[in-house]
Amino acid sequence: MKIICPKLVSDKDIEAFLKRYEKEILSNRPKQLEWHDIVLEDWQLKVFSDKIMHDKIQMRIKLPECHIIIGEKLWVSQSKYNALFNRAVLTIASNIASHIIIPQAIETANRLGVNPKEWKISRGKKVLGFCNSKKEISLSYMIIFLPRYLREYVICHELAHLTEMNHSANFHTLCDSYLNGCEKKLIKELKSYKWPVQR
């Protein structure tokens, strides 16, 4: 961090200022992301460095292992790099989501004996799933970053909306039955899940 202040301000005054406003300063600093391989049960993303490419990012999208190759000059942790890298990861996710999420959703729906009219992949980052009154279910491509069992929770939650369109006690009873009595536990785990990308 670079601090600019008048020459007459003492080191003691600077330290006192920093201590007093530490929370505000830390909460407003740019987020530095530490990127690493993403390994889940049904797909993985590997990150490589390349000396020849210098300042470029290249993607290889092929399941079950996708690659991001980063020019060596971009390995510096800076906001421009973080934004480019995050965009590359999300591009890969949006390209592979339907190949992993839809088959899992269909398998789960068949097992439970409830089927929507249509499955869709949405671009939402905050809303992970949605069931409309036409009995169509949309699942966010972001759930590709969840472990399979948490994806299963999102899918079962939306399948329960085919019967109960609200979040009533009946809805939670049904959803809990789809999840073998683990709904509350899975909600807690999803809320505390550390996403490997910016949402």
Buried (B, 14 or more C-beta within 10 A) or exposed (E): EEEEEEEEEEEEEEEEBEEEEEEEEEEEEEEEBEBEEBEBEBBBBBBEEBEEBEEEBEBEBEEEEBBBBBBEEBEEEEEEBBEBBBEBBBBBBBBBBBBBBBEBBBEBBEEBEBBBEEBEBBEBBEEBBBBBEEBBBBBBBBBBBBEEEBBBBBBBBBBBBBEBEEEEEEBBEBBBEBBEEBBEEBBEBBEEEEEBBBE
